[in-house]
Amino acid sequence: VFNNTFISNSAVESLKRVVKIWVDNTLPEVHYNHFNNPEFTYELYYQSTSPTADSNMTYNFWGDAASASAATIYARISDSHITTFSGTVDFEPYYDSLYDLQQSTPFISLSLEA
């Protein structure tokens, strides 16, 4: 999951107020994204069928500049430190600002063939 912006999302049901990544025995790579959903309990809910399926979610910008600290980010991620049915999210290093993210994001080109 690369080069996305998950901001100011809303959900009708309070239990669904989360950006959720569900994996089945794979090790997802999630980089160069912007997560900022202050109404959600967690910025990210990571769940896996394997408790050892850790996820590389480095090089993202979590929240806003005021919340750019490892402790604040860690508290806003639901992974193995919250639930036993999950791997661990490795989020460090992360971007301290949206500007830094925008300056560092690689351009990804996709081509679709019919």
C-alpha positions in Angstrom: 0.0 0.0 0.0 1.9 3.1 -1.3 1.2 6.8 -1.8 -2.2 7.1 -0.2 -3.9 9.7 2.0 -6.2 8.4 4.7 -7.6 11.6 6.3 -10.8 12.8 7.9 -12.6 9.5 7.3 -15.8 8.7 9.1 -17.8 5.6 9.9 -21.4 5.1 10.9 -20.6 2.3 13.4 -18.2 3.3 16.1 -16.4 -0.1 16.0 -15.6 0.5 12.3 -13.9 3.8 12.9 -10.4 2.7 11.8 -8.2 2.2 8.8 -7.9 -1.6 8.8 -5.3 -3.8 7.2 -6.0 -7.5 7.2 -3.5 -9.9 5.9 -3.4 -13.7 5.5 0.1 -14.9 6.3 1.9 -12.3 4.3 4.1 -9.5 5.4 2.6 -6.3 4.0 4.6 -3.3 3.1 2.9 0.1 3.8 5.0 3.1 2.9 4.7 6.8 2.0 1.1 7.2 3.2 -0.6 9.9 5.3 -2.8 8.7 8.2 -4.8 11.5 10.0 -8.2 10.4 11.4 -8.6 12.1 14.7 -12.1 10.8 15.2 -10.9 7.2 15.0 -9.7 5.3 18.1 -6.7 4.1 16.1 -5.1 5.4 12.9 -4.5 1.8 11.9 -5.9 -1.6 13.0 -3.5 -4.3 11.8 -4.8 -7.9 12.0 -3.2 -11.1 10.7 -3.9 -14.8 10.6 -0.4 -15.2 12.0 0.7 -13.5 15.3 4.2 -13.5 13.9 3.3 -11.7 10.7 5.0 -8.4 11.4 4.4 -5.5 9.0 6.8 -3.0 7.6 5.0 0.3 7.8 7.9 2.6 7.8 8.2 6.0 6.1 4.6 7.1 6.7 3.3 10.3 8.2 1.0 9.6 11.2 -1.5 12.4 12.1 -0.2 15.9 12.1 3.0 17.7 13.1 1.8 18.0 16.7 1.4 14.2 17.0 4.6 13.2 15.3 6.3 11.3 18.2 6.9 7.6 18.5 4.9 7.3 21.7 1.8 9.1 20.2 2.0 7.0 17.0 2.4 3.8 18.9 -0.7 4.6 21.0 -2.7 5.1 17.7 -1.8 1.7 16.2 -3.7 -1.4 17.1 -1.3 -4.3 16.6 0.1 -7.1 18.9 0.4 -4.6 21.8 -3.4 -4.3 21.8 -4.7 -7.6 20.5 -3.3 -11.1 20.5 -4.5 -11.9 17.0 -2.0 -9.7 15.3 1.6 -9.2 14.3 3.6 -6.1 15.2 3.6 -2.9 13.1 7.1 -1.6 12.6 6.5 2.1 12.0 9.9 3.6 12.6 11.4 5.6 10.9 8.4 7.8 10.2 8.0 11.3 8.7 7.8 14.3 11.1 5.8 16.4 8.7 3.6 16.2 5.6 6.1 18.3 3.7 8.9 15.7 4.4 6.6 12.9 3.2 5.7 14.8 0.0 9.4 15.6 -0.7 10.4 11.9 -0.2 7.6 10.0 -1.9 8.8 8.1 -4.9 6.7 8.4 -8.0 5.0 5.1 -8.8 3.8 4.5 -12.3 1.2 1.8 -13.1 0.3 0.6 -16.5 -2.7 -1.5 -17.3 -2.8 -3.7 -20.3 -6.1 -4.8 -21.8 
